[in-house]
Amino acid sequence: MKELLSKKIEDRTAVVGVIGLGYVGLPLAVEFGKAGFTVIGYDVSNRVVELLSRGESHIQDVKGADVAALVRSGHLVATTDETRLREADAISIAVPTPLVKTRDPDMSYVQAAAEAVARVAHPGMLVVLESTTYPGTTRELLQPALEREGLVVGEDVFVAFSPERVDPGNERYHTRNTPKVVGGITSACTEVAVHLYESCIDTVVPVSCTEAAELTKLLENTFRSVNIALANEMAIVCDKLGVNVWEVVEAAATKPFGFMKFTPGPGIGGHCIPLDPHYLAWKMRTLNYRTRFIDLASELNSEMPAYLVEKVALALNEERKAVNGSRVLVMGVAYKRDIDDVRESPALDVIRLLQDRGADVVYHDPHIAAFREDQHVLESVPLTAAEVGRADAVVIVTDHRAIDYQWLADTARLIVDSRNATGKTHASRAKVVHLSASSASQLVALP
C-alpha cells in the first residue's frame, strides 16, 4: 500500500481531500491544486462552498484568481457532501480546536472529522491531522477511529500529524515557503506524509512521531505567548519608572545575539497564541504537573485590555471627563495589523470593558466592515474629521498601515496609543498617551 500510494503521489493521480476550508485548509488546498493534484475540499458551511464553487476566495491571503483558475481546471472541487471524500487517497484535517470556558480543549470538531474520515477510509489512504491540539491527539483519537474499521495503521492506512503554521497577513512567508513539520504514527506513515507534502511545500521536516510534531506547534506558540507577556510586563515596568518602553525595546533589539524582539500591546489575539499554550497546560494537568510559565503568561496577557482601559480612564480624567458618557473611537478591531480577523482580538475586550464603564463606543477598521459579538452587530464608522472630532478619546488598538496617523493626531483631541502607531508623528493638536508614561514619548500638545 505504501508503494502504491507513493506512486500515485509521484504521478499526481492521487486525489487529495481537505476537511475544513478556512484559514488553514484553503491555502493548503490551493497549494495541492497548484502542484497538479485534484483536490476535494469539504466544509460544513454552504456559504463557503458556494463562494469557492464560483471561484471566489473568502480568505484574505488566498487570491481569488488562484481559486478561480483551479475551479475552472477541475483541480479544486468544494463540497458539503462528505461521501465525496471516498474518492480521496490522502486527507488533511484542518478543523477548529477551540477552548471551552474552563480553558479545556474542545475536541468535538476533531472528533467529528475523525469519525467522518473513518466512514470513508479505505486501504491505501493517508490521513494527516493539521489542527493544533494537545500531544497525543492523533494517536488517541484519529488512530482508534480508523482501527475500528478494521484498518491497520502503518500497513493499510497511514496516519500523521503536521501542524499548521499559517500567519495571516504575512507578506513574506506563506504555505509553500514555510517549512512543514511532519510526524507519523509509524516510520512508514511519516515517509508517505513527507512524500505528499514535498510535492507542494519547499521544505519538509520529519520528526520521530506524532507527539513530537504536536508538541512542536505548542512550543512555537508558547514561546511567543511567554515573550509577549514579558514585553507587556516591561511596558508596565516602564510606565511606573517613567521610561519609554518602545525606546527600550528598540535599543535592546540592536543586540545581534541573544535577544529576539517582541513588542507590547493591548493583549493577544488570533486562534493560536491565546489558545494553543492551554492545550499543553491541560495535558500536563492530567499528568499532575503545572505549567507555571504558561499560566503566568496567560494571566499577564489577559490583563492588558483592562490595563489599556484604565489608561483611557485616567487620560479622560485629566481632561475633566468621566468614561461614563464619553464617546470613544476604537481604531482597529482585528487581532493584528492589516488582516480581517477578529478571533480572540483584544479589541473585543477593550470595547466591552469601556461599555461596562458607560462609554459610548464606536470603532473604525478598514478591513472589517462589521462583526458580531454577544448577539450584537457592530459596524465600522467612517474615518472622517467629524467622527474623530466627536470622540472624547481615540484608542488605537490595532495599528493598520492604511491609517494616516499624522492626520489622526492632527484631528483628534486625545489619543491613547497601545501600539506606538503615533511614535513617528510630529507635534500636533492631540494629546497622546502611550502604554508607558514618559515625557519623551508624548507628543507636544498644541493650543
Secondary structure as GFF3:
##gff-version 3
##sequence-region A 1 447
A	DSSP	alpha_helix	2	10	.	.	.	ID=ss1
A	DSSP	beta_strand	15	19	.	.	.	ID=ss2
A	DSSP	alpha_helix	25	34	.	.	.	ID=ss3
A	DSSP	beta_strand	38	42	.	.	.	ID=ss4
A	DSSP	alpha_helix	46	53	.	.	.	ID=ss5
A	DSSP	alpha_helix	64	73	.	.	.	ID=ss6
A	DSSP	beta_strand	76	79	.	.	.	ID=ss7
A	DSSP	three_ten_helix	82	87	.	.	.	ID=ss8
A	DSSP	beta_strand	90	93	.	.	.	ID=ss9
A	DSSP	alpha_helix	108	120	.	.	.	ID=ss10
A	DSSP	beta_strand	125	129	.	.	.	ID=ss11
A	DSSP	alpha_helix	137	137	.	.	.	ID=ss12
A	DSSP	pi_helix	138	142	.	.	.	ID=ss13
A	DSSP	alpha_helix	143	147	.	.	.	ID=ss14
A	DSSP	beta_strand	157	161	.	.	.	ID=ss15
A	DSSP	beta_strand	180	184	.	.	.	ID=ss16
A	DSSP	alpha_helix	187	198	.	.	.	ID=ss17
A	DSSP	beta_strand	204	206	.	.	.	ID=ss18
A	DSSP	alpha_helix	210	241	.	.	.	ID=ss19
A	DSSP	alpha_helix	245	252	.	.	.	ID=ss20
A	DSSP	alpha_helix	276	286	.	.	.	ID=ss21
A	DSSP	alpha_helix	292	318	.	.	.	ID=ss22
A	DSSP	beta_strand	327	331	.	.	.	ID=ss23
A	DSSP	alpha_helix	346	356	.	.	.	ID=ss24
A	DSSP	beta_strand	360	364	.	.	.	ID=ss25
A	DSSP	beta_strand	370	373	.	.	.	ID=ss26
A	DSSP	beta_strand	376	379	.	.	.	ID=ss27
A	DSSP	alpha_helix	385	390	.	.	.	ID=ss28
A	DSSP	beta_strand	393	396	.	.	.	ID=ss29
A	DSSP	alpha_helix	405	411	.	.	.	ID=ss30
A	DSSP	beta_strand	414	417	.	.	.	ID=ss31
A	DSSP	beta_strand	431	434	.	.	.	ID=ss32
A	DSSP	three_ten_helix	439	441	.	.	.	ID=ss33
###
